[in-house]
């Protein structure tokens, strides 16, 4: 116990200048094993934490808190750990916690686990959001905590809270700065896609599921398989079909992922017939699998999307149609169901139509938007500026890769011979022989 008191005194003395912090960090790393051995003495570690200021002594506080969370925690201690962790995350020094990103990540993940264990995941949303911003060099960096925040938002059913990180444009993945692993990236895509599904933003969900499925890989893993299952269902909802995977998809995924999800592949095949009855029978046939994968609700939304898509096809053929005819054509149970579907589609802007309540007729209209208003111009300008910014980042990344020694060495091995015509001839005009 005396050693803990000595360490506390060293933390208090060496939490000032940058040089002192570097010295303290080296000392903490050396003593980390012995500190972890004290993990069973929760009361002693808690007393140490009470002597430290989470804002001034963030680095030392972090090591003690990590030791506290590394052992088994009782339900009574869980509350203390959650509240202490939340306070620390909120008050901690950004510069100090970035000196030990793995420790910081460990503490945040343990806090997440404890909030789940006490069935209060919502308590972790705000602390994890703050932790992400402290761990990120900028909002363009992906961290190991992104997936944890998204998982918590899903468990708490607070899908909108996930937008705080999902709406960021991620361009940087740096393992040295954030401790990110390939698993963290895949979970970010998977949980992010699920959050977007919860918000009915299927286009964005599809984008993230595709990122997971097409991520570089040498073996197929469970996250990719589960992402592909949702990719199939969301593709049907958003586009009415499942496109071929991009050419850059890893060969191991291209060869094996469909065989890992045969029920979903068959379901997509039935969807292509546009027959509601067959699709409903297909859901019943695969209901057990969909239920086991927690995808039954999403599969039912696929059926609803087929109703809408069949109604949209009618707008391409007819100018006026009765609700009775629409119900019969798209296999709805009654004209009232047809009216409800049409009203929902009109409200969402999916079709343009007028319903005559008196005679039950529906008149399909052209899109009234002329795309020449000030709001449209501002949206276009915003998208253009975003594309220009993205082009600059791509150009910068291309320049970095072109100068990377490892890349140039690999290119040299792959293509030992060169064609002189690929290189520009240096102009000789104006030069004299030396």
PyMOL commands that set and color helices and strands:
alter all, ss='L'
color gray80, all
select helices_A, chain A and resi 2-13+18-37+42-50+58-70+75-91+94-117+123-135+144-155+159-166+175-178+182-198+202-214+222-239+251-256+258-260+262-271+276-285+287-292+296-315+323-329+335-347+374-402+405-414+420-422
alter helices_A, ss='H'
color red, helices_A
select strands_A, chain A and resi 320-322+353-356+361-364
alter strands_A, ss='S'
color yellow, strands_A
deselect
rebuild
show_as cartoon
